[in-house]
Structures are given as structure tokens and as C-alpha cells.
Amino acid sequence: MRYFKMNYWIFRINIYLRNKFQEIKFPNVFFYNFKLILSYLSVFLLFSTYTYADYAAVVKNPTSGYLIRLTSNNAKISDPVIGSDGKNYYRIGNPIIIQENASSVTISGTALCMGKKWAPNFQGLLEANNAFHRLFISIPELGIKIEGINAYRINNNVAVTIESKMTNKWVNMSAGACSTWLNQLTASVSDFTMQFPITVTFYINEKIIDNQIVIAGMDLGGYVRAYTAKRTTPPFSSWPIGESTAPMRLASSVLNVDSSCKTTTSTGQASTLNLKHGHLNSLNYDSLVTEKVTYNCTFSKSTDVRLRLDYATDGDPQKRLPMINATNNEDRIYSELKMVDESTGQSGTDFKVNIKDLKTITISSHLQGKNAVAGDYRGSAWLIATFD
């Protein structure tokens, strides 16, 4: 019987030309001069066909890089600002400025200076002023601007803008690591800091009732440092984060905001509800797990609140939550998620409830299937609670 576990994560060229002209007689002068000319011609041809390559530094271990933990306490929700799509967005507190030496930033890993090359020949490292930089953002674009800056999707109610002097464009600035200035073929990820500071600002589409906004751990983007022999812009408009010079990732973080309600869960964490199915028989499984979320509110009167479960779907015709095998992301099983209002019996994945001071919602996960690949499957969703 197979079991699987389910949890709700240049070389140098030395040329020596020796010509002995001692005892040269007249008939041999032309011969030696001709030999000398041919030798110089050979050297010229050799160097004229040898070029410098364009190259970029690539991190050795794609899971290393910069890990950023965001913090925001008692943040105020701003008055609405209008996005380029004409809709209202509410800024969460002040912009968060990320610096490489901040206590919330952890750095690890090493980069290979010539990890990626795109020229036919290669002689050596290039000068520092031949460096180009770009921060490729991995978060999906929303296709709009908020306060004049490109916005990206965190979930259906949370958006973020990301500011950097090299966000999604190549910038030519002198840089030492991986150039002739340091003249070494590897460099610590901590040597690559030209992308900082990075400013992130979070927005919500609709006002939330609870006091915490959870930002799941995710790829922020990949910083790439490239050098080109003719100081021309590198010909790349996209770059996999795992092949970048310094991957940038967000750790799971919580933004605390002023709100009308506080949440508690039956699993103990205020911001996370864990639905654990434990060990199941992968040949034939059928498991239902339920937990509770309770809202404690201070509304002056009964208020209509919209509750919705938000998650990314794939090609599953039933639009269930994909659970991905930690060892192979091609292996998937599916969870049917559902909410139930304990006081009214209303159920679904998106509905409205009436709250004044207290409301308990049951969340369930149902796994059912056969012949799954054994593994550790995980998935995540957001419970979004908003009001007008």
C-alpha cells in the first residue's frame, strides 16, 4: 500500500618570435624579412578573429538569493485612489522600502559570473562600465497603473506596485562584481545590490473587515547583471528567476492594519487556517477535513460582508484547488473547498453574510480520487472578507 502526506509548500597568448640576424648574408636578408612579415601577419589575423563574449552572471543554486520578509503594523487604509482602469483602490499604510542591509532581508548563495554567454567566442571578463542591470518581475501583471506605477496581482483583492530604477528595463551602470575590476569568476549574491532600493506599495480593491492581510511566500523577481562587449543592451525581454543573478523572493508575511474585526481560527494561528488531511492511501482516498474561522467585530450595526475563497485554478473542469506534489509539480490532486455560515447554513465559495459582533464560518476541504502518485501535496487559498 502506498501512502502520501497532504499538508496545506581568457587565456593569455604569449607569442615568441626569435630571429637570429647574426651572420646574415645579403641573399638571406629578403628571406628573413619575409618571414618576419608573415609572422606579424599571423598574429594580426589571430587577434582580429578573437572577440569578447557578452555574458550574464547566473546563481548556482536557484533556490538561493534574497528572501524578503515584509512588515507593517497598524497600517491605515487610505482614502480611495483611482487606478488607470477607473476603479477605486485603497493603499495599505505607507510604501515599504526594501534595502539590502535591512534586518528583514536574508541573503544566500553564489553566482557564476559567466553562467550565460551569447557570443561565438570568449576571451575574458569585461570592464565594469559594460554592465547592464534589470529586475524581471515574476508576479503577474494586472495591466493597469495605480498612482502612475505598474500594478501586479497578489490575489483578487490585493495588488502591489513595485518601484526600482531597473524594473523591467535594462539600465547601463558601472558595476564591479563579475567585471575586470574584481577579476573573479564567481561572486557572492550579496555582492549584487544595484537593484536596491525596491519600494513596494500594497493596495486592496475592497475594504477588508479583519486586521491582517496575508502575503503568501512567492517569487518577487530575478535581478540580472549582464556585460556586453560593445555596451549594447542585452537582447532579452524575459528571464527565468532560477537562472537570474540574484533571485528575489517574498517570505510569507502579514500586514497588520486597522480594522473593525479580528480573526481567530480553530488551528491557532490568527492569519492562517491549516487543513491537514494527514496520511492517505494514494490508491483510493476520500478525506474531508473541516476547521473554523471566527470574526469578532465592533460594527455599530449589522453589516453586510462578502466572503469568498480565492485561489488559482488550472484545467480542472470542477474548478477545484490544485494540490501540487512537493517533489514534482506535474503531480496534482484536487481539493473541493467550501464555506458554511454556521448560523444560517448558507454554503459555497462566495456569498454574503450579516455581521455585527460575531460570526463563525466553517471551511472544509474534500479530497477524493484514485491512483495518485505518492508524495507530499500542498495548496493554498485566501479567504477574503470585504464590505462596502
N, C-alpha and C positions, 0 to 999 in steps of 0.2 A: 504494500500500500504506500503511495506517495503522499507526502504532506507538503503544504505550503503555508507560509505565515502571512497574514494580512495585517498591516498597520496603515492607520490613517496617518517617503522622501529621496698668399702670393709668393711664390718663391722668388729668391733673388737670383739673377743671371749674372754670373761672373764670366766675362769674356777676356781671354788672354790671347794677345796677338804678338807672337815673338818672331821678329825678322832680324836676322843677323846680316848686317851690311858690311862686316869686316871682309876685306879682300874681295870686294865686289869689282869685277872687271866690266868694262864697258858693254860687252854683249849681253850681260845679265841684268843691267840696270832696268831695262824695259820690263823684263820678266818679273822682277821684284816689285816694281811699281804697279804692274798689272795685278799681281797677287794681292797687294795692299788695297787697291781699289775694290776688288771683288770682295775682300773681307769686310770692308766698311759697308759695301752694298748689302751683304748678307745680314749684317747687324741691323741696318736700317729697315730691311724688309721684315725681319723678325719682330721688331718693336712696332712697326706700323700695322701689323695684323693682330696685336695683342691688346685687348681692351679691358677696362674695368667693368664689373657687373653691377647692376642695380640689385639691391638686396634689402631684406627686412628681417628684424630680429623676431624670433618665434619662441614662445615659452616652452620649456622642455616638458613639464607636466601640465597638461591642460586644466587640471583641477586646482592649480595654484594661482596666485595673483593677489589682487586686492579684495578683501572682504570688508564690506562697509555695513555697520550697524547704525540705523537711523534712530534718533531720539527726539522727542518733542513732548513737553509736559505742559498741561493746562493750556493748550493752544486755543486761541479764539477762532471761531468761524467768522470769516469776513462777510461784509455785505456782498451781494452777488456781483460778479463781473461778467461781461458778455463775451463769449467766445466768437471766433470767426464764423461759426455756424449759426449764430444768433441766439444760442441758448445760454441760460444762466449757469455759472459755476461759482462755487464758494471756496475761497482759499482757506487752507487749514494752517493757521498760525503764520509764522514768518518763514521765508525761504531758508532752507538748510544748506549751509556752505560746507562742503567736504574738502578737507586738506589732507595731504599725505601723511602728516605727522600727528594727526588727531588720535586721541585715545580710542575712538570708535572705529579706527581703521587697522586691520591686521594684514600684514604683507608676508608673502611666502613665495619661494620659487626662484628659478634661474632661467635666463633666456639664452638661446643660441643666436649669436649676432648675425650669422649668415644662414639662418634657418630656412629662408625662402629666397631664391635668386631667379631673376628673369632676364638674363643676358647670355649670349652664347659662350663667352669666355670669362674667366675671373682671375684677377691678379691680386687684389687685396682690399683692405678697408679704405673707405673714402673719408674725405675731410669732414669735420664737424658741421660746417656750413652747408653741406649737401643733404642735411637731414630734413625729412618730411614727417609730419605727425598727423594722426587722425584718430578720433574716437568714434568707433562704429557702435551705434546704439542697438541693443538686441531686443528691447521691449517693443511690442507692436505699436506702430504709429496710429493715431486717431484720425489723421488727415485734416486736423484743424489747428489753429493757434489760439492760445489763451494768453491774454496780456502780451500779444505780439510774439510769442515763443511757441515753437512746435510742441504739441502735446502728445503723450503716449498713454496707452491704456494699461492700468493695473487690474481693474475689474470693471464691471458695468457701472459702478458708482464712483470709482476713484480714478483720477487721471493725474499725470505728473508732467511737468515741464523740466527739461534738463538743459542747463547752460554751461558751455565750455568754449574756450577760444578755438577749439578744433572739433566741435560737434558736427559730424557728418560732412566735413570738408577737409581737404589736405592743406596743411599750413607748413611753410618752409621757415624753420627756426633752427639756429645752430644748437647742436646737442653733442655732448662728449661720448656718452656710453655707446659702444659699438662703432666708434669712428677711430681715425688715426690718432686722435687726441689721447685716448687711453690705450689703444692698440692691444686689445684683448678680444678673444673670440667668444667669450661668454660674459654675461653680466647679471648681477642680481636684479630681480624685479624691482627692488627698492631703488635702483638707480634710474628708473624710468618714472619721472614725476612731472613731465612737461604738460600733462593733461589737467593738472590741478591749477586753481581750484575748480571744483564742479559744484554748481548750485542746482539743487532740486527743490521744486515747489509742488506741493500736493493740492489737489482740488477735488471737491465732490460735486456730483450733479444735483443731488438732492440732500437736504439736511438729514442727518442721522440722529437717532434718539439715544444711542448708547455712547459711552465716553471713550471708546477705544476704536481706532482704525488699525486693522491688522494688515501689514505689508508682508506677504509671503516671501520666503527666500527665492531669489530669481537672478538671472543674468541681467546685469545692467548694460554691459557692452564690452568691447575689446579695444584697448589702446594699441595702436600700431606705430612703430618707428621704422621708417624706411630711408634708405640712402640711394640717390641716383647720381650716376657719373656726370651727366650733363645738367644736373639740377633741374630736371623736368618733373612735373607732377606724376606720381605713380599711377599706372593705368587701371586702378581697381576702385570700384564703387561699392563693393561689399567684401566682408572678410569674416570667416568663422571665428567665433570667440575663442575656441580651443586652439586656434593657430595664430592668435594675436600675440603681441609682445608682452602685454600685461592684461590678462582678463580682469574685469571689474564686476563684482557680484554684490548683491544686496543680501545681507543676512535677514532672517525672519525678524521683523521689528514691529513695535507697537507705537502708534502716535496717540498720545492721550489728549483729549480735547474736552472743553466744557460742554456739558450736555444735560439733558433733562432726565436721563436714565443711567443706571449702572447695570451691568450684566453679571450673572453668576452662572456656572454650569455644574452639572452633576458630576463631571470628571475633575473638577477642582480648579481649572485654570479659567481666569476671567475672560480671556480673549480667544481661547481655543477649546473646541469640543472634540474630544478624541473618540472615535467609534472604532473599537478594536474587535475584529472578528476572531482573532487568535489563530490556532492551527485548524485547518480544514482538510478534508480528503479531496485531493485535486481531481480524482476520477469522477466523483459525484458529490457536489456540495450544494447546500441550501442553508443559509445562515441569515438571521435577522437580528440586528443589534439596535437598541434604542437608548438615547440619552436625552437630557433635558437642558433647556436654556431658560433662565428666568430673568425678566426685566423688572427692575424696581425703579419706578418713575415718580416724578414730582410735578406732573402736569396739574394745572389749576382746574382742568375739566377733562372729561373724556375726549381722547384724541384719536383720530383715525391714523393708523400706522400701516404702512405697506411692508410686508415681509416677503423676501424672495431668496431662493437658493441660486447662487451664481457659480457656474463652473464652465470650463472649456469642454466642448463635446468633439467627437470625431465622426466617423462614418456610421456609428451605431444607429440603426433605424429607430430604436426606442429612446434615443437622446439621453442615455444613462451616463453616469460619471465614469470615465475610463480610469481603471486602476492599473498602473504600469509596474511591471516586474523590475525590481531594482537592479538586476543583473543583465537584463536585456529589454530595452524599451519597446521592442517589437511584440513582446508577450503582454497580452492585456486580458483582463476580465472586467466586468461591469457591475457597478452598484446602482441600484434604484434608490434614490434619495427621496424622502418625503417629510413634510412638516405636518404636525397636527396641533391645533389650538385646543388645549385640554378643556377649556371652559365651554366651548361651543361645538367641538367635534369637527370643525372645518379642517380640511386637509388639502395638500397639494404642494407645489413648489413656488407658488406666487399668489398671495392673497392678502387682503386687508383685515386687520383686527382693530378692536377698540381698546385703548389702554388709558387708564387714569393713574393708577399707582402700582399695580402688579399684574404680570401676565407670564404664564409658563407655556412654553412651546416644546413639544416632543419632536426630536429629529430621529429618523430611522434610516438605516442602511440595509438593503436586502441584496445578498449575493446568491445567485443560483446559476448552476451550469454543470457541464461535464468535461472531462478530459482536458483540464487546464495544465499548462506547463508548470511544474513545481517552482516556487520562488517566493519572494517577499514582495507583495503587491501593495502599492500605496496610491492614494489620490487625495485631492483636497478641493474644498468648495468654500465659498463665502456665504454667510447668512447676512443679508443686508436689510437693515430696518430703517426706513425713512418716513418723513412726514412733511406735509406742505408748510 
